[in-house]
Amino acid sequence: MNKIFLYILLCGYFTTNAQTKKTTLKVYTFPEIEKLHQQNPKPIVAFVYTDWCKICFAMKKTTFTNDKIIHLLNNQFYFVKLNAEQKEDIVFFKKTFIYKPSGNNTGINELTKELASINGKISYPTTTILNSNIEIDLQIENYIGSKNMQTILMKFLTLNEN
């Protein structure tokens, strides 16, 4: 009797879990965005971070796991993450961005300067929104919570409606 009850309980649990499918955030590479953008121009949200940044980590674990943010980013934008200290070259719209060392085991990729410089200063994290013409429209440094991110993205979309 206990085995039958346990079996029914487990079946119900797995059935319920199978129905609550978690949506995942589509994260593209810069070359992927370039190809997709030619077919379907959309604004780009670039999240510039480092591996050692605790605020960046917190934003990855909270803001970018929020269902509303995932839905907005997946449907209205191309989303890309840029590790500021990435040593591999990045090709984006026919321009190659390389890693520039600044000391022993330190340095940043040139694309970081393009996307995360605000008044000549780079902070982590920086969230940059490029319009469909690949021009920087908005840069926000530091942590952005889910509610604020949703407001920012919705306002951007409203202001950039064609």
C-alpha positions as CSV (number, residue, x, y, z in Angstrom):
1,M,0.0,0.0,0.0
2,N,2.8,2.4,0.9
3,K,4.6,1.6,-2.4
4,I,1.5,2.4,-4.4
5,F,1.0,5.7,-2.6
6,L,4.7,6.6,-3.1
7,Y,4.4,5.7,-6.8
8,I,1.3,7.9,-7.3
9,L,3.0,10.8,-5.4
10,L,6.2,10.6,-7.5
11,C,4.2,10.4,-10.8
12,G,2.2,13.5,-9.7
13,Y,5.5,15.3,-8.8
14,F,7.2,14.5,-12.2
15,T,4.0,15.4,-14.1
16,T,3.8,18.8,-12.4
17,N,7.5,19.5,-13.0
18,A,7.2,18.6,-16.6
19,Q,4.5,21.1,-17.1
20,T,6.4,24.0,-15.5
21,K,9.0,24.4,-18.2
22,K,11.6,27.0,-17.4
23,T,12.3,29.5,-20.1
24,T,16.0,30.1,-20.7
25,L,17.7,33.3,-21.8
26,K,19.0,33.2,-25.4
27,V,22.6,34.4,-25.2
28,Y,24.3,35.0,-28.5
29,T,27.9,35.5,-29.6
30,F,28.9,38.7,-31.4
31,P,29.3,36.8,-34.8
32,E,25.8,35.3,-34.3
33,I,24.2,38.7,-33.7
34,E,25.9,40.1,-36.8
35,K,24.3,37.3,-39.0
36,L,20.9,37.5,-37.3
37,H,20.9,41.3,-37.4
38,Q,21.2,41.2,-41.2
39,Q,18.0,39.2,-41.5
40,N,16.1,40.8,-38.6
41,P,17.5,44.0,-37.1
42,K,16.8,44.3,-33.4
43,P,18.4,46.3,-30.6
44,I,21.2,44.6,-28.7
45,V,21.7,44.4,-25.0
46,A,25.3,43.8,-24.1
47,F,26.1,42.8,-20.5
48,V,29.8,43.6,-19.8
49,Y,31.2,41.8,-16.8
50,T,34.3,40.1,-15.3
51,D,34.6,36.8,-13.6
52,W,35.8,38.4,-10.3
53,C,33.0,40.9,-10.0
54,K,30.5,39.9,-7.3
55,I,27.9,42.4,-8.4
56,C,28.1,41.0,-12.0
57,F,27.6,37.5,-10.6
58,A,24.6,38.6,-8.6
59,M,23.0,40.2,-11.6
60,K,23.5,37.0,-13.7
61,K,21.8,35.0,-10.9
62,T,18.9,37.4,-10.3
63,T,18.1,39.8,-13.1
64,F,18.9,37.5,-16.0
65,T,17.0,34.6,-14.5
66,N,13.7,36.6,-14.1
67,D,11.0,35.3,-16.4
68,K,9.8,38.8,-17.4
69,I,13.4,39.9,-18.3
70,I,14.0,36.6,-20.2
71,H,10.8,37.1,-22.2
72,L,11.6,40.7,-23.1
73,L,15.2,39.9,-24.0
74,N,14.4,36.8,-26.0
75,N,11.6,38.5,-28.0
76,Q,12.6,42.1,-28.5
77,F,16.5,42.1,-28.3
78,Y,19.6,40.2,-29.0
79,F,21.4,39.6,-25.8
80,V,25.1,39.1,-25.5
81,K,27.5,38.7,-22.5
82,L,31.0,40.1,-22.8
83,N,33.7,39.1,-20.4
84,A,35.7,42.3,-20.3
85,E,38.9,40.3,-19.8
86,Q,38.3,37.9,-22.7
87,K,41.6,37.2,-24.4
88,E,40.2,35.7,-27.6
89,D,39.7,38.2,-30.5
90,I,36.1,39.2,-31.1
91,V,34.9,40.0,-34.6
92,F,31.8,42.3,-34.7
93,F,30.5,43.9,-37.8
94,K,33.7,43.4,-39.7
95,K,35.9,44.9,-37.0
96,T,38.3,42.8,-34.9
97,F,38.7,43.6,-31.2
98,I,41.7,42.2,-29.5
99,Y,42.8,41.8,-25.9
100,K,45.1,44.5,-24.6
101,P,47.3,43.5,-21.7
102,S,47.8,46.2,-19.0
103,G,50.1,44.3,-16.7
104,N,50.8,40.8,-15.4
105,N,47.6,38.8,-16.0
106,T,45.5,41.9,-16.4
107,G,44.0,43.6,-19.4
108,I,40.8,44.0,-21.3
109,N,39.4,43.4,-24.7
110,E,39.1,46.4,-26.9
111,L,35.4,45.9,-27.3
112,T,35.0,46.5,-23.6
113,K,36.2,50.1,-24.1
114,E,33.7,50.5,-26.9
115,L,30.7,49.2,-24.9
116,A,31.5,50.0,-21.3
117,S,33.3,53.3,-21.3
118,I,31.3,56.0,-19.7
119,N,33.1,59.4,-19.6
120,G,36.4,57.5,-20.1
121,K,35.8,55.2,-17.1
122,I,34.9,51.5,-17.2
123,S,32.8,50.0,-14.4
124,Y,31.6,46.4,-13.9
125,P,29.0,45.5,-14.6
126,T,27.9,47.8,-17.4
127,T,24.7,47.1,-19.4
128,T,24.7,48.7,-22.9
129,I,21.8,48.9,-25.3
130,L,22.6,49.4,-28.9
131,N,19.8,50.4,-31.3
132,S,19.1,48.6,-34.5
133,N,21.6,50.8,-36.2
134,I,24.3,49.4,-33.9
135,E,24.7,52.8,-32.1
136,I,25.0,53.0,-28.3
137,D,21.7,54.5,-27.0
138,L,22.1,53.7,-23.3
139,Q,24.8,52.6,-20.9
140,I,24.1,51.8,-17.3
141,E,26.9,50.9,-14.9
142,N,26.4,48.8,-11.7
143,Y,23.7,46.5,-10.6
144,I,20.2,46.6,-12.2
145,G,17.5,44.7,-10.5
146,S,14.7,42.9,-12.3
147,K,12.1,45.6,-11.9
148,N,14.4,48.4,-12.9
149,M,15.6,46.3,-15.9
150,Q,12.1,45.7,-17.0
151,T,11.3,49.4,-16.8
152,I,14.5,50.3,-18.7
153,L,13.8,47.8,-21.5
154,M,10.1,48.8,-21.9
155,K,11.0,52.5,-21.9
156,F,13.7,51.9,-24.5
157,L,11.2,49.9,-26.7
158,T,8.5,52.6,-26.4
159,L,11.0,55.4,-27.3
160,N,12.3,53.5,-30.3
161,E,9.1,52.4,-31.8
162,N,9.0,53.0,-35.6
